[in-house]
């Protein structure tokens, strides 16, 4: 993840070039993970496990910016289920996931097809599953944060929104 100092010292052109490069790598890694699971990994019964390459491809730009440019300490991310391969690609690039996890995507002991706090070996803020829970859980987390700020349990300066505003970034 880029640091605040690195963000402020990079020109807009350099930042965009870096994010475009990351986006291309994430698109390639997520598609390779799905291809590997369906065509390269040994499958005794010959069944394909599926995957959502188009969904992943459509989210790489957003997730590149979110994870590598605007994510702040205390910031949380809920990843919709069909974009799980991109999340795992991000953590592979960050060095928080070993190579064998993406290679065993949707296999026994491998990376999950959706973000899971209990099954994944990478840091996951919210388990999302495939039923749209990421919408509800993020709304609830936001309400809890607002409650904590209103009742003195969390300093307003420690909220991700305040940190982003201090850095001149709109959430």
HELIX and SHEET records of a PDB file:
HELIX    1   1 UNK A    4  UNK A    9  1                                   6    
HELIX    2   2 UNK A   12  UNK A   35  1                                  24    
HELIX    3   3 UNK A   36  UNK A   40  3                                   5    
HELIX    4   4 UNK A   53  UNK A   65  1                                  13    
HELIX    5   5 UNK A   66  UNK A   70  3                                   5    
HELIX    6   6 UNK A   81  UNK A   83  5                                   3    
HELIX    7   7 UNK A   84  UNK A   94  1                                  11    
HELIX    8   8 UNK A   99  UNK A  103  1                                   5    
HELIX    9   9 UNK A  133  UNK A  150  1                                  18    
HELIX   10  10 UNK A  156  UNK A  158  5                                   3    
HELIX   11  11 UNK A  160  UNK A  166  1                                   7    
END                                                                             
